[in-house]
């Protein structure tokens, strides 16, 4: 039986739903100056470092050296810098952290929230993460803490007195250095939390990546000892949600589709389209047929479909195209015997990328359709 990977995300990220992001400057754009060197998170108007670790801010820079007018001066330029090559997930900036290094050294970042969290309310936290090109190791998970006041630790050691909620890096990112990966987790508030703090706390596994900086690159990642795990982070979000339990990525076979939590967002990665077209590729049919089988066996369930595009063309056209793609899937389901009254569809344009639009592979992943089963 063929196994398919259903990336089951949380329903509040769905484009039908709008909610206030409680994280100010979620993509690290509001800065006092363009950083030119490492350890410059202090340039941010919003984000700060809660310990003696030296977190980094990366931004696009056009300043040239005096000696060579073709060479960028900044060591933390975007997309090419001394930690690797990566475009922002959005905007022009992102941050970088050593989440594991020599001894107990760790780097963190924190920010005040736009408003305190409400007691017993559930919040969905999301962020995008990418493994740096020259990171010699990777770790299994990263955490986020919600705390009542600003943290100020007088060492660069791992923080041990907080209670983080964890997101898997190993499963979602692995050794992929090309793409941004969305991590998410839910949190039930104690009430009054006014700050969030991101970093690594308890680590269960570290793995060698076999990645290494070229000799001519002056990377801060140690090139002689395989000890450093370094990640880029962008687009941090915290929104209130009605969902009470976190839902994780899982591998399922057709017979286990019934185990999917209601109101969960599902991405079938092989439901794909060519650039500028709304016609389904033939490779899409096998996964759509699994949904057809599920809906036929569960006649009390309805399906909501959202279409998505890459960033080619203008957004008005993308919205129209994404609606056409969602309709193409709706039509396929109806032709396969599903009552049209059980199907809702809409288009989200290019507003919800799941991969880097700078590559052909990333663009193809962004030309997708997502589902919610209700």
VOGU-3710 file (C-alpha; in Angstrom, 3 decimals, decimal comma):
1> xxxxxxxxxx> 0,000/0,000/0,000  1,452/3,332/-1,041  2,294/5,639/1,831  1,653/9,344/1,303  2,822/12,191/3,454  0,031/14,434/4,656  1,433/17,622/6,152  -1,264/18,209/8,705  -1,016/21,787/9,934  -3,275/23,783/12,207
11> xxxxxxxxxx> -6,465/25,259/10,862  -5,759/28,845/11,943  -3,066/29,124/9,270  -5,744/28,550/6,650  -6,421/31,492/4,371  -10,146/31,525/5,241  -9,242/32,670/8,735  -7,807/36,012/9,761  -6,415/36,706/13,217  -4,198/39,337/14,751
21> xxxxxxxxxx> -0,528/38,436/14,904  0,637/39,284/18,425  4,313/39,294/17,372  5,540/42,783/16,385  7,931/42,977/13,440  7,420/39,294/12,697  9,891/39,339/9,774  12,668/41,444/11,399  12,302/44,493/9,144  12,078/47,349/11,696
31> xxxxxxxxxx> 15,733/48,128/12,306  17,713/51,210/13,346  20,379/50,507/10,730  21,457/47,850/8,238  23,776/45,416/10,054  27,239/44,908/8,586  28,657/42,355/11,005  27,591/39,497/13,262  26,072/39,988/16,729  23,957/42,921/15,506
41> xxxxxxxxxx> 20,473/41,974/16,692  20,684/45,186/18,708  19,857/46,991/15,457  16,270/45,800/15,839  13,699/48,163/17,322  11,683/45,200/18,594  13,778/42,048/19,099  16,460/41,613/21,757  18,872/39,035/23,173  17,844/37,581/26,568
51> xxxxxxxxxx> 21,303/36,235/27,491  24,994/36,821/26,769  24,729/34,840/23,550  25,217/36,946/20,406  22,322/36,313/18,021  22,684/37,654/14,476  20,585/39,839/12,170  20,922/39,358/8,388  19,651/41,999/5,929  20,080/42,869/2,279
61> xxxxxxxxxx> 22,908/45,378/1,899  24,191/47,377/-1,074  27,255/48,931/0,573  30,479/48,249/-1,323  34,082/48,180/-0,176  36,327/51,094/-1,066  38,941/48,748/-2,528  36,566/46,787/-4,717  33,348/48,402/-5,892  31,914/45,013/-6,911
71> xxxxxxxxxx> 32,237/43,403/-3,501  29,647/43,664/-0,738  31,132/44,818/2,540  28,603/43,215/4,874  29,348/39,815/6,439  25,636/39,377/7,129  24,330/40,215/3,687  21,274/38,521/2,168  21,117/36,149/0,391  24,870/35,340/0,435
81> xxxxxxxxxx> 26,653/35,631/3,777  29,292/33,941/5,885  26,833/31,329/7,172  25,537/30,312/3,756  23,042/31,306/1,082  19,379/31,985/1,833  16,762/34,479/0,681  14,336/35,778/3,306  11,079/33,910/3,598  9,548/37,382/3,277
91> xxxxxxxxxx> 10,848/40,952/3,351  14,583/41,663/3,326  15,844/40,314/6,684  15,979/37,265/8,944  17,844/36,239/12,105  20,379/33,501/12,805  21,090/31,497/15,964  23,626/29,006/17,261  21,192/26,540/18,812  24,056/24,237/19,765
101> xxxxxxxxxx> 27,763/24,965/20,045  30,836/24,536/22,264  30,141/23,610/25,885  26,719/24,873/26,933  26,752/27,881/24,607  23,347/28,823/23,181  21,817/31,822/21,405  18,247/33,054/21,874  15,982/35,902/20,845  12,978/37,497/22,513
111> xxxxxxxxxx> 10,339/40,145/21,912  7,449/41,731/23,747  4,002/40,758/22,471  1,509/43,313/21,205  -0,735/42,440/24,149  -0,645/40,017/27,113  -2,030/36,521/26,624  -5,449/35,724/28,070  -5,805/32,991/30,668  -6,986/29,601/29,348
121> xxxxxxxxxx> -6,969/30,838/25,753  -5,153/28,705/23,185  -2,634/30,315/20,830  -1,004/29,039/17,660  2,714/29,814/17,353  4,394/29,490/13,950  7,752/30,392/12,479  9,838/29,538/9,429  13,274/27,989/9,860  16,149/27,040/7,552
131> xxxxxxxxxx> 19,366/25,149/8,282  22,427/27,270/7,421  24,585/25,940/4,580  27,712/25,577/6,688  26,098/24,110/9,814  28,169/21,067/10,770  25,414/19,479/12,862  21,632/19,610/13,210  19,455/19,166/16,307  16,141/17,440/16,901
141> xxxxxxxxxx> 13,946/20,253/18,241  13,640/23,927/19,109  11,491/25,567/21,773  9,482/28,706/22,453  8,678/30,091/25,908  5,925/32,511/26,895  6,947/34,523/29,949  5,474/37,411/31,992  8,453/39,780/31,695  11,627/40,462/29,765
151> xxxxxxxxxx> 14,390/37,910/30,400  17,942/38,974/31,251  20,406/36,129/31,802  23,999/36,996/32,693  25,620/34,064/30,885  25,634/32,477/27,434  24,779/29,016/28,763  21,684/27,004/27,933  18,596/28,369/29,729  17,224/25,743/32,120
161> xxxxxxxxxx> 14,635/27,489/34,325  11,870/28,032/31,742  9,135/25,718/30,436  9,309/25,714/26,623  6,940/24,060/24,199  8,840/22,218/21,486  8,711/21,912/17,704  10,495/19,161/15,772  13,369/20,291/13,551  14,709/16,852/12,694
171> xxxxxxxxxx> 11,445/15,670/11,156  10,507/18,918/9,393  13,910/20,232/8,276  16,499/17,459/8,434  19,588/18,501/6,439  17,687/20,634/3,919  19,582/23,914/3,408  17,579/25,168/0,410  14,055/25,726/1,691  12,253/27,423/4,541
181> xxxxxxxxxx> 10,196/25,065/6,719  7,144/26,032/8,739  7,122/24,930/12,389  4,047/25,284/14,588  2,807/24,454/18,060  -0,158/25,425/20,254  0,062/26,915/23,734  -2,615/27,279/26,413  -1,942/30,534/28,245  -1,584/30,832/32,005
191> xxxxxxxxxx> -2,575/34,482/31,618  -0,445/37,617/31,567  2,435/36,360/29,409  3,880/39,415/27,677  7,081/38,090/26,049  8,113/35,155/23,908  11,607/33,654/23,844  12,918/31,343/21,102  15,904/28,965/21,173  17,113/25,494/22,106
201> xxxxxxxxxx> 16,743/24,134/25,601  16,723/20,352/26,128  18,264/18,574/23,120  17,835/14,833/22,748  19,734/14,276/19,517  22,410/15,957/17,423  23,399/14,707/13,974  26,362/15,404/11,712  25,353/17,064/8,460  28,655/16,750/6,549
211> xxxxxxxxxx> 28,169/20,400/5,572  31,244/22,625/5,665  32,152/26,178/4,773  34,642/26,672/1,933  38,125/27,569/3,132  37,872/31,055/1,646  34,728/31,854/3,675  35,311/33,373/7,105  32,346/31,644/8,716  31,897/31,731/12,475
221> xxxxxxxxxx> 31,000/28,067/12,332  33,972/26,044/13,526  35,440/24,283/10,504  37,763/21,954/12,402  35,397/20,563/15,045  31,897/19,352/14,168  30,129/21,109/17,008  27,935/23,914/15,633  24,244/23,877/14,729  23,143/27,155/13,142
231> xxxxxxxxxx> 19,665/28,035/11,833  17,981/31,013/10,165  14,521/32,119/11,426  11,903/34,309/9,744  8,174/35,194/9,880  7,276/34,519/13,512  3,571/34,510/14,353  1,321/34,071/17,387  -2,454/34,121/16,980  -5,380/33,059/19,147
241> xxxxxxxxxx> -7,054/29,866/17,958  -10,074/27,754/18,877  -8,066/24,571/18,370  -7,413/22,875/21,700  -4,817/20,287/20,735  -1,680/20,471/18,564  -1,656/18,396/15,388  1,623/17,172/14,004  2,973/16,024/10,670  2,308/12,327/10,144
251> xxxxxxxxxx> 2,754/9,608/7,571  -0,496/7,820/6,822  -1,845/5,241/4,439  -5,311/5,467/2,895  -6,947/3,301/5,576  -5,852/5,723/8,292  -7,302/8,860/6,718  -10,182/8,529/9,166  -7,726/9,351/11,978  -7,223/12,897/10,715
261> xxxxxxxxxx> -8,411/15,443/13,245  -11,457/17,446/12,062  -10,696/21,016/10,938  -7,067/20,139/10,158  -5,277/21,663/7,201  -3,945/19,034/4,796  -1,414/19,548/2,027  -1,216/16,765/-0,546  2,174/17,550/-2,037  1,580/15,687/-5,290
271> xxxxxxxxxx> -1,466/17,739/-6,298  0,527/19,963/-8,646  0,141/22,438/-11,522  2,316/23,973/-14,227  3,147/27,680/-14,004  0,200/29,813/-15,103  -2,200/26,896/-15,522  -5,175/25,588/-13,563  -5,241/22,113/-15,107  -4,286/19,260/-12,799
281> xxxxxxxxxx> -1,182/17,258/-13,658  -1,904/13,541/-14,080  0,355/12,791/-11,108  -2,227/14,514/-8,890  -4,957/11,964/-9,390  -3,685/9,173/-7,129  -3,690/11,396/-4,045  -7,006/13,025/-4,933  -8,519/9,570/-5,254  -7,600/8,938/-1,612
291> xxxxxxxxxx> -9,669/11,976/-0,639  -12,524/10,743/-2,835  -12,445/7,360/-1,081  -12,411/9,045/2,319  -15,378/11,299/1,499  -17,373/8,368/0,116  -16,807/6,416/3,325  -17,508/9,438/5,557  -20,653/10,987/4,131  -21,035/13,292/7,145
301> xxxxxxxxxx> -17,769/15,093/6,273  -17,431/18,132/3,996  -14,297/19,521/2,356  -13,017/23,084/1,992  -10,386/23,624/-0,701  -7,930/26,500/-1,098  -5,785/27,024/-4,184  -2,299/28,580/-4,082  0,212/29,882/-6,635  3,871/30,803/-6,783
311> xxxxxxxxxx> 4,797/34,502/-6,993  5,013/34,686/-10,803  2,807/37,473/-12,183  0,718/40,033/-10,299  -1,389/39,169/-7,270  -4,725/39,846/-8,964  -3,887/37,272/-11,614  -2,542/34,880/-8,984  -5,774/35,116/-7,019  -7,778/34,296/-10,145
321> xxxxxxxxxx> -5,425/31,442/-11,011  -5,520/29,966/-7,504  -9,319/30,051/-7,545  -9,222/28,190/-10,849  -6,957/25,554/-9,334  -9,218/25,068/-6,337  -12,176/24,762/-8,716  -10,278/22,174/-10,778  -9,939/20,011/-7,672  -13,591/20,586/-6,738
331> xxxxxxxxxx> -14,610/19,546/-10,243  -12,476/16,398/-10,002  -14,122/15,425/-6,714  -17,585/16,057/-8,115  -16,878/14,031/-11,261  -15,649/11,248/-8,974  -19,027/11,063/-7,259  -18,836/13,591/-4,387  -21,933/15,777/-3,964  -21,081/19,393/-4,879
341> xxxxxxxxxx> -22,972/20,582/-1,786  -20,184/19,041/0,345  -17,445/21,048/-1,417  -16,356/24,665/-0,843  -13,402/26,220/-2,670  -11,536/29,537/-2,763  -8,233/31,030/-3,983  -5,447/32,511/-1,846  -3,071/33,668/-4,591  0,614/33,704/-3,632
351> xxxxxxxxxx> 0,002/34,904/-0,061  0,830/31,572/1,615  4,132/30,172/0,240  5,451/26,943/1,763  8,793/27,001/-0,080  11,315/29,422/-1,562  9,948/31,116/-4,705  13,525/31,699/-5,939  13,871/28,111/-7,186  11,868/26,097/-9,734
361> xxxxxxxxxx> 11,402/23,358/-7,137  10,091/25,838/-4,596  7,722/27,407/-7,109  6,287/23,989/-7,949  5,652/23,283/-4,256  3,860/26,622/-3,909  1,564/25,757/-6,831  -0,596/23,586/-4,627  -4,029/22,933/-3,177  -4,832/22,557/0,522
371> xxxx> -7,847/20,946/2,164  -9,800/21,126/5,397  -12,120/18,209/6,228  -15,016/19,219/8,466
//
